[in-house]
């Protein structure tokens, strides 16, 4: 492996810096909620399809 790039452009933001950026914080909250809600509805659709298949012997 080559030398690790520690230049400013390669540096990841620390948690403290991310917390200072409220726009990023809000984005991640919204993004997380969206992922959870879409996953939940997809799961519920999957369950109702399974239920339907069992009921009508697919």
N, C-alpha and C positions, 0 to 999 in steps of 0.2 A: 504493500500500500504506500501511496505517496504521502508527503507531509500534509498535516491537517491544516486547512485554510482557516486562520483565525482573523481574517480581515473583517472590517465592519460589515461588508455586504453579505458575508457568510454567517454573521452572528444572528442567532435566533433571539427574539425578544424574551426577556425574563418575565416571570409571572407578575412582578411588580410593575413593569412597563405595560403589560397587557391590562392590568387592573386600572392603571392610570388612563388608558384609552377607553373611555366609557362606550364609545361607538362600537369598538370591537367586542366589549363585554355584552352589550345589548344584542349585537348580531349573533353571538354564540348562544345566548339564551333563546332567542327567537328560533334560530336554526335547530337547536336541540328540541324545542317544543314541537316544531314542525315535523321533525324526524319521528318523535314519539307518537304524535297524533296520526301521521300517515301510516306508520307501522301498525298502530292499534286498529285503524279502520281496515287495513289490508288483512290483518289477522281475523277480525270479526267477519269479513267477507268470506274468508277461507273457511271459518267455522260454519257459517250458514250454508255454504255450498256443500260441505261434508254432511251436515244435518239433512239437507235436501236429498243428497244422494242416498243416504241411509234410509230415509223415509220412503223414497220411491224406488229403492233397490237398483241403483245405477250400477 
